Amino acid sequence: MKAVVSFVMLVLGSVSTDMAGECDMAGFYTELGCTPVPPEGGALCPDSFTCPDFQPDPTKCYYKGVAYDNGATLPQALISNPCSLACGCAVFNGEPSFSCAAVDCVEEFDNDMQQQCISTFELDSCCSTGSVCGKDAIAQLKTCEVDGKTYHEGETYQPKNTQKTCLCTADFNGTVSDTYCADINCGLEIHYQPDLHKNCAPVFVGSKRSCPIGFECQTTKTKVVRGLNIRNLTSQCTFGNMTMTIGDEVTVDDNCTKCTCSVPPFVTCVRKNSCDSTTL
């Protein structure tokens, strides 16, 4: 069985219920170094964020505010992502972006054995670092009961209302510990730098508290559909060279994707796994 690993960056952190796990777009903005605008009434979730200039010099790549020239390589220690290796800045047709070596995780079992094996991981590993096979051997592993699900020692899980990945260990005592957890970081500046520079909209599947699967960008067909700003907020979204207020939508070619100004400054797109051919 061959599994192509998506780019998920892991950075150690706490596992308590947090803004990134509770609030739409909070994880996205926090990763980009944006600052939340305090909501009125002491609410947990911000209505909008203030973001830095992602590309002060249009001829250079930027990562965490540091500029990289064409051909420069990102230090691996700064990336903190075992699935992103040998990432470097490349300028093609005047557009700077990072490119990284592809990482494929390959697990090879025959069909019979595959049903009797579990893959085991380390918290800082991209691919599985081992496997346990056979019902008797699996039965000897410690288990972790989290959010109504059972995980075996060496397996990973994401606690409810957090933006974190945790490792089930033999030390598990019923309480999720930050010792065995890491923040989920999507590698946005590395893998989507041109989209960020062009004020494109991240596309999420279902939840806006996960990593985006891609971006929607402005085209010659893009139109703004004015909506209702029920909260009467003044913050605005930017989509390409268009500006809109909260509640406005932008049209995209995919009928299964709806793009709305909901948590500025980025427009947010949500794609359904299934929908009819004409409406979301």
Number of C-alpha atoms within 10 A of each C-alpha: 10 9 11 11 14 15 20 19 20 24 17 18 17 17 24 16 14 16 19 24 21 17 17 20 28 25 24 21 22 16 17 20 15 17 15 16 13 14 12 10 6 8 9 13 19 20 20 26 20 14 16 11 12 21 20 13 10 13 18 20 29 24 20 13 14 10 17 20 15 17 13 15 16 19 12 13 8 9 20 18 21 17 23 22 17 14 21 20 23 21 16 10 6 10 14 22 25 25 16 16 11 14 17 14 14 13 15 10 12 9 9 8 12 15 12 15 16 19 18 18 19 18 19 17 12 21 20 17 11 12 14 17 14 13 11 10 11 17 11 10 15 15 22 26 15 16 10 6 9 13 17 21 23 25 21 21 17 18 18 14 16 22 26 26 21 24 27 26 19 13 12 16 11 10 9 19 16 17 12 20 25 22 23 24 22 23 23 22 20 23 18 18 20 18 19 21 18 15 21 23 28 25 22 22 17 12 14 21 21 21 23 21 13 17 16 22 16 18 11 5 8 15 13 14 12 14 14 10 14 8 9 10 12 10 18 19 24 18 22 20 9 13 14 22 24 26 20 20 21 21 18 18 11 13 15 17 21 20 19 26 26 23 23 24 24 24 28 27 26 21 19 14 9 8 12 8 9 8 10 14
